[in-house]
Amino acid sequence: MALKDLARVARNDDGIALVLGILKQRFGERFQTGTALRGQHAHTTTYIPAQMPDGVLFAQSADDVQAAVEVCAAHRVPIIPFGTGTSLEGQVNAPGGGISIDVSQMNRIIEVHAEDLDCVVEPGVTRKQLNTHLRDTGLFFPIDPGADASLGGMAATRASGTNAVRYGTMRDNVISLDVVLPSGRKITTAKRARKSSAGYDLTRLMIGSEGTLGIITQLTLRLAGQPEAITGGVCPFPTLEAAVQAVITTIQMGLPVARIELANTLQMQAIIDYASLDLPVGPCLFLEFHGTERGVAEQSETFGEIAGDLGGGPFIWSAHEEDRSRLWQARHDAYWAALTLRPGAKGISTDVCVPISQLADCIVDTETDIAEHDLVAPIVGHAGDGNFHVLLLIDDTSREEIAAAESFVERLNLRALAMGGTCTGEHGIGQGKMAFLEMEMGGAVDVMRSIKRTLDPDNIMNPGKILRL
């Protein structure tokens, strides 16, 4: 999507001036207007320019959030929710200025119900913080997007990650939310019961809404039992098609893989050099199995047989935590490894998701596109979901390279849509993918607009994201 196509949001300078004074008087030092701090709350990992808010409120409670939203609503001033700022499609930008409400100080773990396998947390709690707290309970929160993101932000962007093939995404692991709506009204979307048939599913409506329908102030989350044993390893393949076929066969056989990650040849070269791994350069799968000691050993051996039948292998796996941790740290460091392929370049990450049967064709066609346009762009994927990421390494001061990146992203999204896929499996729509959402969802986007207008008639809640109004 071209920069000229970004949604424009008109500034309400008079309203903003009034709100700045009111919030400063009410919150004192917890409300800041310094340029550097505002810049930190508008950073973007795309080529979309940063657009700063006019002020930043460090909320410490749901009452703080509600009070600030009520003030902004009264004066029709935009509100931009902010967790840890790890979103990838400009979700924290402020195209019309306004107030960034930072919930990072709302980081209490309120309750853990070990017998029910759930917990209640504030939105600023990060996934690592939660899992550290849970360490002695025999439970863990399984969603791992890579970054140590806030759980409120993960719900708002419908995050997933490497464990999604077994444990699902945030959509599957959030039981209930407390939300402050654009009017300032507080609601709870569900009770703590594991399932319900009561009314509309407001929890799922808020998950993935990217802060455009309200600000999450509390989450009730599903937890999983820590597995008795884990095995993990890496398996090389002669071709990308063979690697993807191994994924398909693994899924079809019902092998309970916890993680199955794909790296193409260029990405593996970067990973091997960055992490000093002794592996062949070529397409590889990173895998992990959770279960009993006997079960995970049998599953690993079975996968090794699947890989061997397709010309892959050997599948080098281990049950030792230090060996597994080294491999998965290398996978999680794929972004930093990729940056070494073109020192000084900026990494622009984009993602699509296709039916798993189309994954090999989509990635092969994408690799051909990359080569034909002389781009440097390694690929990693959550292969068990059909989701993959391309990291474009560009000079973001070059108009020509930005134009080439925009053109590539457009072709990638059109390719995924033509294969029955989606323009984003994880990153969300944000500012940059609104046109592709229209192509993907058609008339359903009008229903989304109707919901947005009903809940946020003045379009103050994270405007300029997901939908054009």
C-alpha positions as CSV (number, residue, x, y, z in Angstrom):
1,M,0.0,0.0,0.0
2,A,1.4,3.4,-1.0
3,L,2.0,6.1,1.6
4,K,-0.4,8.4,-0.2
5,D,-3.2,5.9,0.5
6,L,-2.9,6.1,4.3
7,A,-6.1,7.2,6.0
8,R,-6.0,10.8,7.0
9,V,-7.4,12.0,10.3
10,A,-8.3,15.6,10.8
11,R,-6.7,17.3,13.8
12,N,-8.9,18.9,16.4
13,D,-6.5,21.5,17.7
14,D,-8.9,23.3,20.0
15,G,-10.1,20.1,21.6
16,I,-6.5,18.8,22.0
17,A,-5.4,22.0,23.7
18,L,-8.3,21.7,26.2
19,V,-7.6,18.0,26.9
20,L,-3.9,18.6,27.4
21,G,-4.7,21.1,30.2
22,I,-7.3,19.0,31.9
23,L,-5.2,15.8,31.9
24,K,-2.1,17.6,33.1
25,Q,-4.0,19.1,36.0
26,R,-5.6,15.8,36.9
27,F,-2.6,13.4,36.5
28,G,0.4,15.6,37.1
29,E,3.7,14.0,36.3
30,R,2.0,10.9,34.9
31,F,0.9,13.0,32.0
32,Q,3.8,14.0,29.7
33,T,4.1,16.1,26.6
34,G,7.9,16.0,26.0
35,T,8.9,15.5,22.4
36,A,11.2,12.5,23.0
37,L,8.6,10.6,25.0
38,R,5.9,11.3,22.4
39,G,8.3,10.1,19.8
40,Q,8.8,6.8,21.6
41,H,5.0,6.3,21.6
42,A,4.8,6.8,17.8
43,H,7.6,4.6,16.6
44,T,6.8,2.3,13.6
45,T,8.7,-0.7,12.2
46,T,7.5,-0.1,8.7
47,Y,8.3,2.6,6.2
48,I,5.2,4.5,7.4
49,P,6.5,7.7,9.1
50,A,6.1,8.0,12.8
51,Q,3.1,10.2,13.8
52,M,3.4,11.5,17.4
53,P,0.6,11.9,19.9
54,D,0.2,15.3,21.6
55,G,0.5,13.8,25.1
56,V,1.2,10.5,26.9
57,L,-0.7,9.3,30.0
58,F,0.8,6.6,32.1
59,A,-2.4,5.0,33.4
60,Q,-2.1,3.0,36.6
61,S,-5.7,1.7,36.9
62,A,-8.9,1.1,34.9
63,D,-10.3,4.2,36.6
64,D,-7.4,6.3,35.2
65,V,-8.2,4.9,31.7
66,Q,-11.9,5.6,32.1
67,A,-11.3,9.2,33.3
68,A,-9.0,10.0,30.4
69,V,-11.3,8.5,27.9
70,E,-14.3,10.4,29.2
71,V,-12.3,13.7,28.9
72,C,-11.2,12.8,25.3
73,A,-14.7,11.8,24.4
74,A,-16.2,15.1,25.6
75,H,-13.8,17.1,23.4
76,R,-13.6,14.6,20.5
77,V,-9.9,14.0,20.8
78,P,-8.2,10.8,19.5
79,I,-7.0,8.1,21.9
80,I,-4.2,5.7,21.0
81,P,-3.8,2.7,23.3
82,F,-0.2,1.7,23.9
83,G,1.3,-1.4,25.6
84,T,4.9,-2.1,24.8
85,G,4.9,-0.8,21.2
86,T,5.8,-4.0,19.5
87,S,3.1,-3.9,16.9
88,L,4.2,-4.0,13.3
89,E,1.7,-2.1,11.1
90,G,1.7,1.4,12.6
91,Q,-1.0,0.6,15.2
92,V,0.5,3.0,17.7
93,N,0.8,6.0,15.3
94,A,-1.3,9.1,15.9
95,P,-2.3,10.4,12.4
96,G,-4.6,13.0,13.9
97,G,-2.6,13.6,17.1
98,G,-4.3,13.1,20.4
99,I,-3.5,11.2,23.6
100,S,-1.5,8.0,23.9
101,I,-2.7,6.0,26.9
102,D,0.2,3.9,28.0
103,V,-0.9,0.9,30.2
104,S,2.6,-0.5,30.9
105,Q,2.2,0.5,34.6
106,M,-1.0,-1.6,34.8
107,N,1.0,-4.7,35.3
108,R,-0.5,-6.6,38.2
109,I,-1.2,-10.3,38.1
110,I,-4.5,-10.2,40.0
111,E,-5.5,-13.9,40.4
112,V,-4.2,-17.3,39.4
113,H,-6.8,-20.1,39.5
114,A,-4.5,-23.1,39.1
115,E,-7.4,-25.6,39.6
116,D,-9.3,-23.9,36.7
117,L,-6.2,-23.3,34.5
118,D,-6.8,-19.6,34.2
119,C,-5.6,-16.3,35.5
120,V,-6.7,-12.6,35.6
121,V,-4.1,-10.0,34.7
122,E,-3.9,-6.3,33.9
123,P,-3.1,-5.4,30.3
124,G,0.5,-4.2,30.9
125,V,1.7,-7.6,32.1
126,T,4.0,-9.1,29.5
127,R,4.0,-12.8,28.6
128,K,7.5,-13.3,30.1
129,Q,6.4,-11.7,33.3
130,L,3.4,-13.9,33.5
131,N,5.3,-17.1,32.8
132,T,7.9,-16.2,35.4
133,H,5.1,-15.8,38.0
134,L,3.6,-19.1,37.0
135,R,6.9,-21.1,37.1
136,D,6.1,-22.9,40.3
137,T,2.5,-23.6,39.6
138,G,3.0,-26.2,36.8
139,L,1.2,-24.0,34.4
140,F,2.3,-21.6,31.6
141,F,0.8,-19.2,29.1
142,P,1.6,-20.7,25.7
143,I,1.3,-17.8,23.2
144,D,4.7,-16.7,22.1
145,P,4.9,-14.0,19.4
146,G,8.7,-13.7,19.9
147,A,8.7,-10.2,21.4
148,D,8.0,-9.8,25.1
149,A,4.7,-8.1,24.2
150,S,2.1,-6.9,26.7
151,L,-0.9,-9.2,27.0
152,G,-3.3,-6.4,26.4
153,G,-1.6,-5.6,23.2
154,M,-1.4,-9.3,22.2
155,A,-5.2,-9.5,22.6
156,A,-5.8,-6.3,20.7
157,T,-3.8,-7.5,17.7
158,R,-4.9,-11.2,18.0
159,A,-1.3,-12.3,18.4
160,S,-0.1,-15.9,18.0
161,G,3.4,-17.1,17.2
162,T,5.5,-20.3,17.3
163,N,3.2,-22.3,19.6
164,A,0.0,-21.6,17.7
165,V,-0.1,-24.9,15.8
166,R,-0.8,-26.7,19.1
167,Y,-2.1,-24.0,21.5
168,G,-3.9,-21.7,19.2
169,T,-3.8,-17.9,19.1
170,M,-5.0,-15.2,21.5
171,R,-8.5,-15.7,20.1
172,D,-8.4,-19.2,21.6
173,N,-6.8,-18.3,24.9
174,V,-8.7,-15.2,26.1
175,I,-11.8,-16.1,28.2
176,S,-13.0,-12.5,29.1
177,L,-12.0,-8.9,28.9
178,D,-12.7,-5.7,30.7
179,V,-12.8,-2.9,28.2
180,V,-13.3,0.9,28.4
181,L,-15.4,1.9,25.4
182,P,-14.9,5.1,23.4
183,S,-17.7,6.8,25.4
184,G,-15.8,6.0,28.7
185,R,-18.2,3.2,29.7
186,K,-16.6,0.1,31.2
187,I,-17.9,-3.4,30.2
188,T,-16.9,-7.0,31.0
189,T,-17.3,-9.2,27.9
190,A,-17.9,-12.6,29.7
191,K,-17.7,-14.5,32.9
192,R,-14.8,-16.8,33.9
193,A,-16.6,-20.0,32.8
194,R,-14.8,-22.1,30.2
195,K,-17.7,-21.7,27.7
196,S,-20.9,-19.8,27.3
197,S,-23.8,-19.5,24.9
198,A,-25.0,-16.2,26.4
199,G,-25.4,-13.5,23.8
200,Y,-23.0,-12.0,21.3
201,D,-19.3,-13.0,21.7
202,L,-18.0,-9.5,22.6
203,T,-14.7,-11.0,23.7
204,R,-13.9,-12.1,20.2
205,L,-15.1,-8.8,18.8
206,M,-12.5,-7.0,20.9
207,I,-9.7,-9.4,20.2
208,G,-8.0,-8.2,17.0
209,S,-9.8,-4.8,17.0
210,E,-6.3,-3.1,17.3
211,G,-7.6,-0.6,19.8
212,T,-10.2,0.8,17.5
213,L,-13.2,-0.3,19.7
214,G,-11.9,0.3,23.2
215,I,-9.0,-0.1,25.6
216,I,-8.5,-3.4,27.4
217,T,-8.1,-2.9,31.1
218,Q,-8.2,-6.5,32.3
219,L,-7.9,-10.0,30.8
220,T,-8.9,-13.5,31.9
221,L,-6.6,-16.0,30.2
222,R,-6.5,-19.7,29.7
223,L,-3.4,-21.5,30.9
224,A,-1.8,-24.8,29.9
225,G,0.0,-27.4,31.9
226,Q,3.7,-27.5,31.6
227,P,4.6,-30.6,29.7
228,E,6.4,-33.5,31.4
229,A,8.9,-33.6,28.7
230,I,9.9,-31.6,25.6
231,T,12.0,-32.5,22.6
232,G,13.1,-30.1,20.0
233,G,15.4,-30.0,17.0
234,V,16.0,-28.9,13.4
235,C,15.7,-30.8,10.2
236,P,17.2,-29.8,6.8
237,F,15.5,-30.5,3.5
238,P,16.7,-30.5,-0.1
239,T,13.9,-28.2,-1.3
240,L,11.3,-25.9,0.2
241,E,8.6,-28.0,-1.3
242,A,9.8,-31.1,0.5
243,A,9.9,-29.2,3.8
244,V,6.3,-28.0,3.4
245,Q,5.2,-31.5,2.4
246,A,6.7,-32.8,5.6
247,V,4.6,-30.2,7.5
248,I,1.4,-31.3,5.7
249,T,2.1,-35.0,6.4
250,T,2.8,-34.3,10.0
251,I,-0.4,-32.4,10.5
252,Q,-2.5,-35.0,8.5
253,M,-1.1,-37.8,10.6
254,G,-2.2,-36.1,13.8
255,L,1.3,-35.9,15.1
256,P,0.9,-33.4,18.1
257,V,3.6,-31.0,17.2
258,A,3.9,-28.0,19.4
259,R,6.0,-25.9,17.1
260,I,7.0,-26.4,13.4
261,E,8.8,-23.4,12.0
262,L,10.2,-23.0,8.4
263,A,13.2,-21.0,7.4
264,N,14.1,-20.6,3.7
265,T,17.7,-20.9,2.4
266,L,18.6,-17.2,2.7
267,Q,17.2,-17.0,6.3
268,M,19.0,-20.2,7.3
269,Q,22.3,-18.8,6.0
270,A,21.8,-15.7,8.2
271,I,20.8,-17.8,11.2
272,I,23.7,-20.2,10.9
273,D,26.2,-17.3,10.7
274,Y,24.6,-15.3,13.5
275,A,24.2,-18.2,15.9
276,S,27.3,-20.2,14.8
277,L,25.2,-23.3,14.2
278,D,26.7,-26.4,12.4
279,L,23.9,-27.0,10.0
280,P,23.7,-27.3,6.2
281,V,22.5,-24.2,4.3
282,G,19.1,-24.8,2.8
283,P,15.4,-24.9,3.8
284,C,15.0,-26.2,7.4
285,L,12.2,-26.9,9.8
286,F,12.5,-26.2,13.5
287,L,10.3,-28.5,15.6
288,E,9.2,-29.0,19.2
289,F,7.1,-31.8,20.8
290,H,5.4,-31.6,24.2
291,G,4.2,-34.6,26.2
292,T,5.5,-37.5,28.2
293,E,9.1,-38.7,27.9
294,R,8.1,-41.7,25.9
295,G,5.6,-39.8,23.8
296,V,7.9,-37.0,22.6
297,A,10.6,-39.4,21.8
298,E,8.3,-41.5,19.6
299,Q,6.9,-38.4,18.0
300,S,10.4,-37.1,17.2
301,E,11.3,-40.5,15.7
302,T,8.1,-40.6,13.6
303,F,8.9,-37.1,12.2
304,G,12.4,-38.2,11.4
305,E,10.8,-41.0,9.3
306,I,8.5,-38.6,7.5
307,A,11.4,-36.3,6.7
308,G,13.5,-39.2,5.4
309,D,10.8,-40.3,3.1
310,L,10.9,-36.8,1.5
311,G,14.7,-36.7,1.2
312,G,15.1,-34.6,4.3
313,G,17.1,-35.1,7.4
314,P,18.7,-36.1,9.5
315,F,16.3,-34.7,12.1
316,I,18.7,-33.7,14.9
317,W,16.7,-33.5,18.1
318,S,17.3,-33.4,21.8
319,A,15.4,-33.5,25.1
320,H,18.1,-31.4,26.9
321,E,16.9,-27.9,27.7
322,E,20.2,-26.2,26.9
323,D,20.3,-27.8,23.4
324,R,16.7,-26.9,22.6
325,S,17.1,-23.4,24.0
326,R,20.1,-22.7,21.8
327,L,18.1,-23.8,18.7
328,W,15.0,-21.8,19.6
329,Q,17.1,-18.7,20.5
330,A,18.6,-18.9,17.1
331,R,15.0,-19.0,15.6
332,H,13.8,-16.1,17.7
333,D,16.9,-14.1,16.7
334,A,16.0,-14.6,13.0
335,Y,15.2,-10.9,12.7
336,W,18.6,-9.8,14.0
337,A,20.4,-12.4,12.0
338,A,18.6,-11.2,8.8
339,L,19.8,-7.7,9.3
340,T,23.4,-8.8,8.9
341,L,22.5,-9.7,5.3
342,R,22.5,-6.0,4.4
343,P,24.2,-4.0,7.1
344,G,22.7,-0.6,7.6
345,A,19.4,-1.5,6.0
346,K,16.0,-1.3,7.8
347,G,14.1,-4.5,8.2
348,I,10.5,-4.1,7.0
349,S,8.5,-7.2,8.1
350,T,5.2,-8.2,6.5
351,D,3.2,-11.4,6.7
352,V,0.4,-13.4,4.9
353,C,-1.3,-16.7,5.6
354,V,-2.6,-19.2,3.1
355,P,-4.2,-22.7,3.4
356,I,-1.3,-25.1,4.2
357,S,-1.8,-26.9,0.9
358,Q,-0.8,-23.6,-0.9
359,L,2.1,-22.7,1.3
360,A,4.9,-24.2,-0.8
361,D,3.6,-22.6,-4.0
362,C,3.1,-19.2,-2.3
363,I,6.6,-19.2,-0.8
364,V,8.2,-20.4,-4.1
365,D,6.4,-17.7,-6.1
366,T,7.4,-15.2,-3.5
367,E,11.1,-16.2,-3.7
368,T,10.9,-15.9,-7.5
369,D,9.4,-12.4,-7.1
370,I,12.2,-11.4,-4.7
371,A,14.9,-12.6,-7.1
372,E,13.3,-11.0,-10.2
373,H,13.2,-7.6,-8.4
374,D,16.7,-7.9,-6.9
375,L,15.4,-7.6,-3.4
376,V,17.1,-8.9,-0.2
377,A,14.3,-10.6,1.7
378,P,14.6,-13.7,3.8
379,I,11.5,-15.8,4.8
380,V,10.4,-17.5,8.0
381,G,7.1,-19.1,8.6
382,H,4.8,-20.7,11.2
383,A,4.5,-23.6,8.7
384,G,1.9,-25.5,10.7
385,D,-0.5,-22.6,10.2
386,G,0.3,-21.7,6.6
387,N,1.6,-18.3,7.9
388,F,4.9,-16.8,6.8
389,H,6.9,-13.6,7.2
390,V,9.1,-11.8,4.7
391,L,11.7,-9.3,6.0
392,L,12.5,-6.7,3.3
393,L,15.9,-5.2,3.9
394,I,15.7,-1.7,2.4
395,D,17.3,1.8,2.6
396,D,14.3,3.6,4.0
397,T,15.7,7.0,2.9
398,S,15.4,5.9,-0.7
399,R,12.1,6.7,-2.4
400,E,12.9,4.1,-5.1
401,E,13.5,1.3,-2.5
402,I,10.3,2.3,-0.6
403,A,8.4,2.2,-3.8
404,A,9.9,-1.2,-4.6
405,A,8.9,-2.5,-1.1
406,E,5.4,-1.2,-1.5
407,S,5.0,-2.9,-4.9
408,F,6.4,-6.2,-3.5
409,V,4.0,-6.1,-0.5
410,E,1.1,-5.5,-2.8
411,R,2.0,-8.5,-5.0
412,L,2.5,-10.7,-2.0
413,N,-0.9,-9.8,-0.6
414,L,-2.6,-10.3,-3.9
415,R,-0.9,-13.7,-4.3
416,A,-2.1,-14.8,-0.9
417,L,-5.6,-13.7,-1.5
418,A,-5.7,-15.5,-4.9
419,M,-4.7,-18.7,-3.1
420,G,-7.6,-18.4,-0.6
421,G,-5.5,-16.8,2.1
422,T,-5.4,-13.7,4.1
423,C,-3.4,-10.5,3.9
424,T,-2.2,-10.9,7.5
425,G,-1.9,-13.9,9.8
426,E,-0.5,-12.1,12.7
427,H,0.6,-8.5,12.2
428,G,-2.9,-7.0,11.8
429,I,-4.2,-4.4,9.4
430,G,-3.0,-1.2,11.2
431,Q,-2.4,1.7,8.7
432,G,-0.8,-0.2,5.9
433,K,-3.2,-3.0,4.9
434,M,-6.6,-1.4,4.8
435,A,-6.9,-1.7,1.0
436,F,-6.1,-5.5,1.2
437,L,-8.8,-5.9,3.9
438,E,-11.3,-4.5,1.5
439,M,-10.2,-6.9,-1.2
440,E,-10.2,-9.9,1.2
441,M,-13.5,-9.3,3.1
442,G,-15.6,-7.3,0.6
443,G,-19.0,-6.3,1.9
444,A,-18.1,-7.7,5.4
445,V,-16.0,-4.5,5.9
446,D,-19.2,-2.5,5.7
447,V,-20.5,-4.5,8.7
448,M,-17.3,-3.7,10.5
449,R,-17.8,0.0,9.8
450,S,-21.3,-0.2,11.2
451,I,-19.9,-1.7,14.4
452,K,-17.2,0.9,14.6
453,R,-19.7,3.8,14.0
454,T,-22.1,2.4,16.7
455,L,-19.4,2.1,19.4
456,D,-17.3,5.0,18.3
457,P,-19.5,7.5,16.5
458,D,-16.9,10.3,16.7
459,N,-14.1,8.0,15.5
460,I,-11.8,8.9,18.4
461,M,-10.5,5.4,19.3
462,N,-7.3,4.8,17.4
463,P,-8.5,6.4,14.2
464,G,-6.9,5.8,10.9
465,K,-6.4,2.1,11.6
466,I,-8.2,-1.0,10.0
467,L,-11.1,0.9,8.5
468,R,-11.7,4.0,6.4
469,L,-14.7,6.0,7.6
